[in-house]
Amino acid sequence: MNNIKAWVVSLRLRTLPLALSTIFMGSVLAAQQNLFNGYVLLWAALTTLFLQILSNLSNDYGDALSGADNALRQGPKRMIQSGVISLTQMKRAMIICALLALIAGLVLLFVSFPTITFVQFVFLLLGLASIAAAIRYTVGKKPYGYRGLGDLYVFLFFGLLGVAGTWFLHTNSWHWIVLLPAASIGFFSAGVLNLNNIRDLESDRDSGKYTLVVKIGRKRAAWYHFTLIAAGWLAISFFMFGSPENMTLWPVVFSLPFFIRNVLTVFDDSKAEKLDNELRNLSLSTLLFVVLSALTLF
């Protein structure tokens, strides 16, 4: 494998559509209020992409240091594990991505707010927290991903903060009901992580990586997955029935069969390669969910 291909594999491009779903959902909600800002969409998307890539690279780096990436692992082969990319090279790439995320985030604040306010400072702190969280998932003395807290991180940063934060950057205003579609994306994103952890259950347990799946076991993890997907749809249902008339996302119902199929597969088949495919399918189903929501703009 050449070096360029190795880096492309490490970037885990298939995770990027899921990350963008948060930005797109917040932007769709803002557009429904005629408060859409194209520059906000552009720089929010870039910031999120850099954060997602940083998280992916940090995950490789941390798992390589801890030994979680080993011969027992069932998912796609990691490049540090294969010896194609060194720990030093990966660390440098992490620093570059962190700097790019910071720069994009600062530009995002500049295009979102006409004047310097306390809100900008709050968003700056949230941005720095996002960078730290992306790294600390598997890196450091007590990475939270090894203590079963990864699901909470994904729900907060790729759900509530990602969607509601994007809405606020577009509109410079707040509406509590936006937290409902934000929660939907958060639950679906946590479902993607849950599938990843179910796939890696054996190797994670043997290497001392105590994800939530390792703690509760395979059978309960399947029911937990059902709960995440059901909660996501429950949240969007509450939104559609309780939101103002000019804030509706009803076309998303056409994506429901794909989510049902995903849940049934988790209960039906425990093969790692099957779950790896479902991880990708749930990511794309979430993106479809968001794309369908945009149909209300036409």
C-alpha positions as CSV (number, residue, x, y, z in Angstrom):
1,M,0.0,0.0,0.0
2,N,1.4,3.4,-1.0
3,N,1.6,6.2,1.5
4,I,-1.2,8.3,-0.1
5,K,-3.6,5.4,0.0
6,A,-2.7,4.7,3.7
7,W,-3.5,8.3,4.7
8,V,-6.8,8.1,2.8
9,V,-7.7,5.0,4.7
10,S,-6.7,6.7,8.0
11,L,-9.0,9.6,7.2
12,R,-12.0,7.2,7.2
13,L,-13.9,9.2,4.6
14,R,-17.0,7.2,5.1
15,T,-17.5,8.9,8.5
16,L,-17.6,12.4,7.0
17,P,-21.2,12.3,5.7
18,L,-22.4,11.6,9.2
19,A,-20.4,14.5,10.6
20,L,-21.9,16.8,7.9
21,S,-25.4,15.7,8.7
22,T,-25.3,17.8,11.9
23,I,-24.3,21.0,10.0
24,F,-26.9,20.3,7.2
25,M,-29.7,19.8,9.7
26,G,-29.0,23.0,11.5
27,S,-28.8,24.8,8.2
28,V,-32.1,23.4,6.9
29,L,-33.9,24.6,10.1
30,A,-32.4,28.1,9.7
31,A,-33.4,28.2,6.0
32,Q,-37.0,27.4,6.9
33,Q,-36.9,30.7,8.9
34,N,-35.3,32.5,6.0
35,L,-32.2,33.1,8.0
36,F,-29.8,30.9,6.1
37,N,-26.2,32.1,5.7
38,G,-24.1,30.4,3.0
39,Y,-20.8,31.4,4.7
40,V,-21.9,29.8,7.9
41,L,-22.7,26.6,6.1
42,L,-19.3,26.6,4.4
43,W,-17.1,27.3,7.4
44,A,-19.2,25.2,9.8
45,A,-18.9,22.3,7.4
46,L,-15.1,22.7,7.1
47,T,-14.7,23.0,10.9
48,T,-16.7,19.9,11.4
49,L,-14.8,17.9,8.8
50,F,-11.5,18.8,10.4
51,L,-12.8,17.9,13.8
52,Q,-14.1,14.5,12.5
53,I,-10.8,13.8,10.8
54,L,-8.9,14.8,14.0
55,S,-11.1,12.4,15.9
56,N,-10.4,9.6,13.4
57,L,-6.6,10.1,13.5
58,S,-6.6,10.4,17.3
59,N,-8.5,7.2,17.5
60,D,-5.9,5.4,15.5
61,Y,-3.1,7.0,17.5
62,G,-4.7,6.2,20.9
63,D,-5.7,2.6,20.0
64,A,-2.2,1.9,18.7
65,L,-0.6,3.2,21.9
66,S,-3.0,1.2,24.1
67,G,-2.9,-2.0,22.1
68,A,-6.6,-1.9,21.3
69,D,-5.6,-2.3,17.6
70,N,-4.3,-5.8,17.4
71,A,-4.6,-9.0,15.4
72,L,-8.0,-9.8,17.0
73,R,-9.6,-6.7,15.8
74,Q,-12.4,-7.4,13.2
75,G,-12.8,-4.1,11.5
76,P,-10.8,-2.5,8.7
77,K,-7.0,-2.7,9.2
78,R,-5.5,0.4,10.8
79,M,-2.4,2.0,9.2
80,I,-0.3,2.3,12.4
81,Q,-1.1,-1.3,13.2
82,S,0.1,-2.3,9.8
83,G,3.3,-0.3,10.1
84,V,2.6,1.9,7.1
85,I,2.3,5.1,9.2
86,S,4.4,5.8,12.2
87,L,3.2,7.2,15.6
88,T,5.2,10.3,15.0
89,Q,3.7,10.9,11.6
90,M,0.2,10.4,13.0
91,K,0.8,12.8,15.8
92,R,2.0,15.5,13.3
93,A,-1.2,14.9,11.3
94,M,-3.3,15.3,14.4
95,I,-1.6,18.7,15.2
96,I,-2.2,19.9,11.7
97,C,-5.9,18.9,11.8
98,A,-6.3,20.6,15.2
99,L,-4.9,23.8,13.9
100,L,-7.0,23.7,10.7
101,A,-10.1,23.1,12.9
102,L,-9.2,26.1,15.1
103,I,-8.6,28.4,12.1
104,A,-11.9,27.3,10.4
105,G,-13.7,27.8,13.7
106,L,-12.4,31.3,14.1
107,V,-13.4,32.3,10.6
108,L,-16.8,30.8,11.3
109,L,-17.2,33.0,14.3
110,F,-16.2,36.0,12.3
111,V,-18.8,35.4,9.5
112,S,-21.5,34.5,12.0
113,F,-21.5,37.6,14.3
114,P,-21.4,41.2,13.0
115,T,-19.7,42.4,16.2
116,I,-17.6,41.0,19.0
117,T,-19.9,39.7,21.8
118,F,-19.8,37.4,24.8
119,V,-21.5,34.7,22.7
120,Q,-18.5,34.6,20.4
121,F,-16.3,33.8,23.5
122,V,-18.7,31.1,24.5
123,F,-18.6,29.5,21.0
124,L,-14.8,29.8,21.1
125,L,-14.7,27.8,24.3
126,L,-17.1,25.2,22.8
127,G,-14.8,24.9,19.8
128,L,-11.7,24.4,22.0
129,A,-13.7,21.8,24.0
130,S,-14.6,20.0,20.7
131,I,-10.9,19.8,19.7
132,A,-10.0,18.5,23.1
133,A,-12.8,16.0,23.1
134,A,-11.8,14.7,19.6
135,I,-8.3,14.0,20.9
136,R,-9.2,12.7,24.4
137,Y,-11.5,10.0,23.1
138,T,-8.6,7.5,23.0
139,V,-5.6,9.6,23.9
140,G,-4.3,10.5,27.3
141,K,-4.0,8.9,30.7
142,K,-7.8,8.4,31.1
143,P,-9.4,8.5,27.6
144,Y,-13.2,8.7,28.0
145,G,-13.7,6.3,25.1
146,Y,-12.1,3.5,27.2
147,R,-14.6,4.2,30.1
148,G,-17.8,3.8,28.1
149,L,-18.4,7.6,27.7
150,G,-18.0,7.8,24.0
151,D,-21.7,7.6,23.3
152,L,-22.4,10.6,25.5
153,Y,-19.6,12.6,23.7
154,V,-21.1,11.8,20.3
155,F,-24.6,12.7,21.4
156,L,-23.6,16.0,22.8
157,F,-21.1,17.2,20.1
158,F,-22.5,15.6,17.0
159,G,-26.1,16.1,18.0
160,L,-27.1,18.8,20.4
161,L,-24.1,21.1,19.9
162,G,-23.6,20.4,16.2
163,V,-27.2,21.0,15.1
164,A,-28.4,23.6,17.6
165,G,-25.1,25.4,17.4
166,T,-25.3,25.6,13.6
167,W,-28.8,26.9,13.9
168,F,-27.7,29.7,16.3
169,L,-24.7,30.7,14.1
170,H,-27.1,31.1,11.2
171,T,-29.9,33.0,13.1
172,N,-28.2,34.6,16.1
173,S,-31.3,33.6,18.0
174,W,-32.6,30.6,20.0
175,H,-35.5,28.3,20.0
176,W,-35.6,25.4,22.4
177,I,-37.6,23.2,20.0
178,V,-34.4,23.0,17.8
179,L,-33.0,20.6,20.4
180,L,-35.4,17.9,19.2
181,P,-34.0,17.4,15.7
182,A,-30.6,17.9,17.3
183,A,-31.3,15.0,19.6
184,S,-32.4,12.9,16.6
185,I,-29.1,13.3,14.9
186,G,-27.3,12.8,18.2
187,F,-29.1,9.5,18.8
188,F,-28.4,8.2,15.3
189,S,-24.7,9.2,15.6
190,A,-24.4,7.3,18.9
191,G,-26.0,4.4,17.1
192,V,-23.1,4.4,14.5
193,L,-20.6,4.4,17.4
194,N,-22.5,1.5,19.0
195,L,-22.3,-0.5,15.9
196,N,-18.6,0.1,15.7
197,N,-18.2,-1.0,19.3
198,I,-20.3,-4.1,18.8
199,R,-18.1,-5.1,15.9
200,D,-15.0,-4.6,18.0
201,L,-16.4,-6.2,21.1
202,E,-13.9,-9.1,21.5
203,S,-10.7,-7.1,20.7
204,D,-11.8,-4.2,22.9
205,R,-12.5,-6.4,25.8
206,D,-9.2,-8.3,25.5
207,S,-7.2,-5.0,25.2
208,G,-8.9,-3.4,28.2
209,K,-10.9,-0.8,26.2
210,Y,-14.1,-0.8,28.2
211,T,-16.7,0.7,25.8
212,L,-20.3,0.7,26.8
213,V,-20.8,-2.5,24.7
214,V,-18.0,-4.3,26.6
215,K,-19.7,-3.3,29.9
216,I,-23.3,-4.3,29.0
217,G,-22.6,-7.2,26.6
218,R,-23.6,-8.1,23.0
219,K,-27.3,-8.9,23.7
220,R,-28.0,-5.7,25.7
221,A,-26.0,-3.7,23.1
222,A,-28.5,-4.8,20.5
223,W,-31.5,-3.5,22.6
224,Y,-29.5,-0.4,23.4
225,H,-29.2,0.1,19.6
226,F,-32.9,-0.2,19.2
227,T,-33.4,2.3,22.0
228,L,-31.1,4.9,20.3
229,I,-32.8,4.6,16.9
230,A,-36.3,4.7,18.5
231,A,-35.4,7.7,20.6
232,G,-34.2,9.5,17.5
233,W,-37.5,8.9,15.8
234,L,-39.4,9.8,18.9
235,A,-37.6,13.1,19.1
236,I,-38.3,14.0,15.5
237,S,-41.9,13.0,15.9
238,F,-42.3,15.4,18.9
239,F,-40.7,18.1,16.8
240,M,-43.1,17.6,13.8
241,F,-46.2,17.7,16.0
242,G,-45.0,20.5,18.3
243,S,-43.1,22.9,16.1
244,P,-44.4,26.0,14.4
245,E,-46.0,25.5,11.0
246,N,-43.0,26.9,9.1
247,M,-40.7,24.4,10.8
248,T,-41.6,20.9,9.6
249,L,-39.5,18.0,8.5
250,W,-42.2,15.5,7.5
251,P,-40.4,14.1,4.3
252,V,-37.9,12.3,6.7
253,V,-40.5,9.6,7.2
254,F,-39.5,8.1,3.9
255,S,-36.1,7.1,5.4
256,L,-37.7,5.1,8.2
257,P,-37.5,1.7,6.5
258,F,-33.7,2.0,6.3
259,F,-33.5,2.5,10.0
260,I,-35.8,-0.4,10.7
261,R,-33.7,-2.6,8.5
262,N,-30.6,-1.5,10.4
263,V,-32.0,-2.4,13.8
264,L,-33.3,-5.8,12.6
265,T,-29.8,-6.6,11.2
266,V,-28.2,-5.9,14.5
267,F,-30.5,-8.4,16.2
268,D,-30.2,-11.0,13.4
269,D,-26.5,-11.2,12.6
270,S,-23.5,-10.8,14.8
271,K,-20.8,-11.2,12.1
272,A,-18.3,-8.4,12.2
273,E,-18.2,-7.9,8.4
274,K,-22.0,-7.6,8.4
275,L,-22.0,-5.0,11.2
276,D,-19.3,-3.1,9.5
277,N,-21.6,-2.7,6.5
278,E,-24.4,-1.6,8.7
279,L,-22.2,1.0,10.3
280,R,-21.8,2.6,6.8
281,N,-25.5,2.1,6.1
282,L,-26.7,3.9,9.2
283,S,-24.3,6.8,8.4
284,L,-25.9,7.1,5.0
285,S,-29.4,6.6,6.3
286,T,-28.8,9.5,8.7
287,L,-27.5,11.7,5.8
288,L,-30.6,10.7,3.8
289,F,-32.8,11.6,6.8
290,V,-31.3,15.1,6.6
291,V,-31.4,15.4,2.8
292,L,-35.1,14.5,2.9
293,S,-35.7,17.2,5.5
294,A,-34.4,19.8,3.0
295,L,-37.3,19.0,0.7
296,T,-39.5,21.2,2.8
297,L,-37.6,24.2,1.4
298,F,-39.0,23.6,-2.1
